[in-house]
Amino acid sequence: MILLRLCKTEWSTLFSSMRKPKTSPSMTESKRILKESPSGVTTGSPFHRSGKIPLYHQLASWLEQKLRSGEYSDGAKIPGDTQLATELGVSIITVRAAMKVLIGKHLIARYPGKGTFVLENNSVRARAVWGLGSIEDLIAIGFRSSIKLLDMGHVIAPPWVAAKFSQPERKKIFWCQTLRLSNGEPFVITDVYLPTNIGEAIKKINLYKTLKKKRLVSTIVEETCGIFIADIHQTMGAELAKSQTAKILKVPEGTPLLTVERYYFTSDGTSVQVGRSSHRVDHYKYGINLKRVISG
């Protein structure tokens, strides 16, 4: 175990210091170093435990920054979950969830009995993107806007939703409708569908209250059901605003809207959430980078 004094000047050298064996601190010393302040922030830690962004997402982003900066070379072994949890003052569950994020971005790989290693591929240092960006970008966007739960309940699953969940048509599933606002102005309305087992778990919590804190239904699903969303598939289209939608989004009826359908999957391919959003086009920008492939 490594003695790590969580001072601001030492966080930047955390990974390099881990490479050299040092005298292990006593349990008393570790607890003193990792003592939490009244504000909910571990002394010297970059993580905000009382913040709105889940701790494992904060940890994943922090570790990703360390990896992308080159503090660990390609193929290098990084500290184990227990060591990181102890030195960073977080739980092993938090570390493992953060590692799954990094694995999903192809930054690291785990080998049973050997450890966790930085992938030997310089291209992984380029930013991984999908649809609107990475899942972490999607979460960050969620926290830069406010959200309002309009309605929820059980509805008969539309055929395209039932197909994704491999459920019989005409079977009722959990549904909720949210409205996202930027500076008080509505810009996207979303219908979210959850399979029966997940819907039953979500029913047991106060979704109105929880959504105000977590900002994303997908984050609530992960934390409530103990699952990890690894992939999001997205399709885009267009439609004309119908009367009710136009009223909610505060646009004239018949206004063109951008539609976005998202399908959320765990790492084993299980579908855990389906969402369909209608965006005001004056509040939406989609960017994509194209690169020329030069053949040898």
C-alpha positions in Angstrom: 0.0 0.0 0.0 1.2 3.5 -0.8 1.3 6.4 1.5 -0.6 9.1 -0.3 -1.1 12.5 1.3 -4.0 14.1 -0.5 -2.6 17.6 -1.0 -3.4 19.6 -4.1 0.3 19.6 -5.2 0.5 15.8 -5.1 -2.6 14.8 -7.0 -0.9 15.4 -10.3 1.8 12.9 -9.4 -0.5 10.2 -8.1 0.0 7.7 -11.0 3.8 8.2 -11.2 4.2 7.8 -7.4 2.2 4.6 -7.6 4.9 3.0 -9.7 7.5 3.0 -6.9 6.9 0.9 -3.8 6.7 2.9 -0.6 6.1 2.2 3.0 2.5 1.3 3.7 0.6 3.7 6.0 -1.1 2.5 9.1 -4.9 2.3 9.1 -5.1 5.3 11.5 -3.0 7.4 9.1 -5.1 6.4 6.1 -8.3 7.3 7.9 -6.8 10.7 8.9 -5.7 11.5 5.4 -9.0 10.5 3.9 -11.2 12.3 6.5 -14.1 14.0 4.9 -14.7 17.7 5.3 -18.2 19.0 6.3 -18.7 20.1 2.7 -18.7 16.4 1.6 -15.5 16.6 -0.3 -12.7 14.3 0.7 -9.8 16.4 1.9 -7.6 17.1 -1.1 -9.8 14.9 -3.3 -11.0 16.0 -6.7 -14.3 14.2 -6.2 -17.5 15.9 -4.9 -19.4 13.2 -2.9 -22.4 15.5 -2.4 -22.4 16.7 -6.1 -24.9 15.8 -8.7 -22.6 13.8 -11.0 -22.3 10.2 -9.8 -19.0 9.5 -8.0 -18.0 6.7 -10.4 -18.4 9.1 -13.4 -16.2 11.7 -11.7 -13.6 9.0 -11.0 -13.7 7.7 -14.6 -13.2 11.2 -16.0 -10.3 11.8 -13.6 -8.6 8.5 -14.5 -9.2 9.0 -18.2 -7.5 12.4 -18.0 -4.5 10.7 -16.3 -4.4 8.0 -19.0 -4.8 10.3 -21.9 -2.1 12.6 -20.6 0.4 9.8 -21.1 1.3 9.4 -17.4 1.0 5.7 -18.1 2.6 4.4 -21.3 0.9 1.9 -23.6 0.9 -1.6 -22.1 1.7 -0.3 -18.6 0.0 -2.0 -15.6 -2.2 0.3 -13.5 -2.9 -0.1 -9.7 -5.6 -2.6 -8.7 -9.1 -1.8 -7.6 -8.4 -2.2 -3.9 -5.3 0.0 -4.0 -7.1 2.7 -5.9 -10.1 2.6 -3.6 -7.9 2.9 -0.5 -5.8 5.7 -1.8 -8.6 7.7 -3.4 -11.0 7.3 -0.5 -13.8 5.6 -2.5 -15.4 2.2 -2.5 -14.3 -0.7 -4.6 -17.7 -0.7 -6.2 -17.1 2.9 -7.4 -13.7 2.0 -8.7 -15.0 -1.1 -10.6 -17.8 1.0 -12.2 -15.3 3.6 -13.3 -13.1 0.9 -14.8 -16.0 -0.3 -16.8 -16.3 3.1 -18.3 -12.6 3.1 -19.3 -13.0 -0.4 -20.7 -15.9 0.8 -22.8 -13.8 3.5 -24.2 -11.1 1.0 -25.1 -8.5 2.7 -22.9 -7.7 -0.2 -20.6 -8.1 -4.0 -20.6 -8.4 -6.5 -17.7 -6.7 -9.9 -17.6 -7.8 -12.3 -14.9 -4.9 -13.1 -12.6 -2.7 -10.5 -14.2 -4.3 -7.1 -13.6 -5.4 -4.0 -15.5 -3.3 -2.6 -18.4 -3.3 0.4 -20.7 -4.2 -0.8 -24.2 -1.2 -0.8 -26.5 -2.8 1.4 -29.2 -2.0 5.1 -29.5 -5.3 5.7 -31.3 -7.2 5.0 -28.1 -6.0 8.3 -26.8 -8.3 10.0 -29.4 -11.7 10.8 -27.9 -14.3 8.1 -28.2 -17.6 9.4 -29.6 -21.1 8.1 -30.5 -24.1 10.0 -31.5 -24.1 13.2 -29.5 -20.7 12.2 -27.9 -19.7 9.8 -25.3 -22.1 8.6 -22.5 -20.2 10.8 -20.1 -20.8 13.8 -22.5 -24.5 12.9 -22.4 -24.5 12.9 -18.6 -22.6 16.2 -18.5 -25.2 17.8 -20.8 -27.9 16.5 -18.6 -26.4 18.4 -15.6 -26.1 21.7 -17.6 -29.9 21.8 -18.1 -32.9 21.2 -15.9 -35.5 18.5 -16.2 -39.2 18.2 -15.3 -41.2 15.0 -15.0 -44.4 15.5 -16.9 -46.1 12.1 -16.4 -45.5 8.5 -15.7 -47.3 5.2 -15.5 -47.9 1.9 -17.3 -48.8 1.9 -21.0 -49.1 -0.6 -23.8 -45.7 -0.8 -25.4 -45.5 0.5 -29.0 -44.6 -2.3 -31.3 -41.1 -0.9 -32.0 -40.4 -0.7 -28.2 -41.8 -4.2 -27.5 -39.5 -5.6 -30.1 -36.4 -4.1 -28.4 -37.4 -5.6 -25.1 -38.4 -8.9 -26.7 -41.8 -8.6 -25.0 -45.2 -9.5 -26.4 -47.1 -6.7 -28.1 -50.0 -5.2 -26.2 -48.2 -5.8 -22.9 -48.0 -2.9 -20.5 -44.6 -1.5 -19.5 -43.3 1.4 -17.5 -43.3 4.8 -19.2 -42.4 8.3 -18.2 -42.3 11.6 -20.1 -39.8 14.3 -19.3 -39.2 17.9 -20.4 -35.7 19.4 -20.5 -35.2 23.1 -20.2 -32.3 25.5 -20.8 -32.4 28.8 -18.9 -36.1 28.1 -18.3 -36.9 27.5 -21.9 -38.1 24.0 -23.0 -36.2 22.5 -25.8 -36.8 18.7 -25.8 -39.5 16.4 -24.7 -38.7 12.7 -24.2 -40.7 9.5 -23.8 -38.8 6.8 -21.8 -39.8 3.1 -21.8 -38.4 0.6 -19.4 -38.8 -3.2 -19.4 -41.1 -4.7 -16.7 -38.4 -5.8 -14.2 -36.7 -2.4 -14.2 -40.0 -0.5 -14.2 -41.0 -2.3 -11.1 -37.8 -1.2 -9.3 -38.3 2.4 -10.5 -41.9 2.4 -9.2 -40.6 2.0 -5.6 -38.7 5.3 -5.6 -39.9 8.9 -5.7 -39.0 9.5 -9.4 -40.1 13.2 -9.3 -37.6 13.9 -6.5 -34.8 11.6 -7.7 -34.9 13.0 -11.2 -34.3 16.5 -10.0 -31.1 15.3 -8.4 -29.8 12.8 -11.0 -31.1 14.6 -14.1 -31.1 11.5 -16.3 -33.4 8.5 -16.2 -30.5 6.3 -17.3 -28.5 7.2 -14.3 -31.4 6.4 -12.0 -31.8 3.0 -13.7 -28.1 2.2 -13.2 -28.1 3.2 -9.5 -31.5 1.7 -8.6 -31.0 -1.6 -10.4 -27.3 -2.0 -10.0 -26.6 -2.3 -13.8 -24.1 -0.6 -16.0 -25.1 0.9 -19.4 -22.2 0.3 -21.8 -23.7 1.2 -25.2 -26.2 3.6 -26.6 -27.5 3.1 -30.1 -29.0 6.2 -31.7 -31.1 7.0 -34.7 -32.3 10.4 -35.9 -35.2 11.6 -37.9 -37.7 14.5 -38.3 -41.4 15.2 -37.7 -43.9 18.1 -37.6 -44.9 19.2 -34.1 -48.4 18.0 -33.2 -50.7 20.2 -31.1 -49.8 18.9 -27.6 -46.1 18.6 -28.3 -46.0 22.1 -29.8 -47.8 23.5 -26.8 -45.3 21.9 -24.4 -42.2 23.1 -26.4 -43.8 26.5 -27.0 -43.6 26.4 -30.8 -46.3 26.8 -33.5 -48.1 23.6 -34.5 -46.5 22.1 -37.5 -43.0 23.3 -36.6 -40.3 20.9 -37.8 -38.7 18.9 -34.9 -35.7 16.7 -34.8 -36.4 13.2 -33.4 -33.8 11.1 -31.6 -34.4 7.5 -30.6 -31.9 5.9 -28.2 -31.6 2.3 -27.2 -29.6 1.6 -24.1 -27.7 -1.7 -23.6 -25.6 -3.4 -21.0 -22.3 -4.9 -21.9 -23.9 -8.3 -22.6 -26.4 -6.7 -25.1 -29.4 -6.7 -22.8 -31.8 -3.8 -23.7 -32.6 -1.9 -20.5 -34.1 1.4 -21.8 -35.6 3.0 -24.9 -36.2 6.7 -25.3 -37.6 8.9 -28.0 -37.0 12.6 -28.0 -38.4 15.5 -30.0 -36.0 18.5 -30.1 -36.6 22.1 -31.1 -34.3 22.6 -34.0 -33.2 26.0 -32.8 -31.7 24.4 -29.7 -29.9 21.5 -31.3 -26.6 21.2 -33.1 -25.1 17.9 -34.3 -21.5 17.6 -35.2 -19.4 14.8 -36.8 -15.8 14.6 -37.9 -14.9 12.9 -41.1 -11.4 11.7 -41.9 -9.9 10.6 -45.2 -8.6 7.1 -45.2 -5.5 6.9 -47.3 -4.8 3.4 -48.5 -1.2 2.1 -48.8 
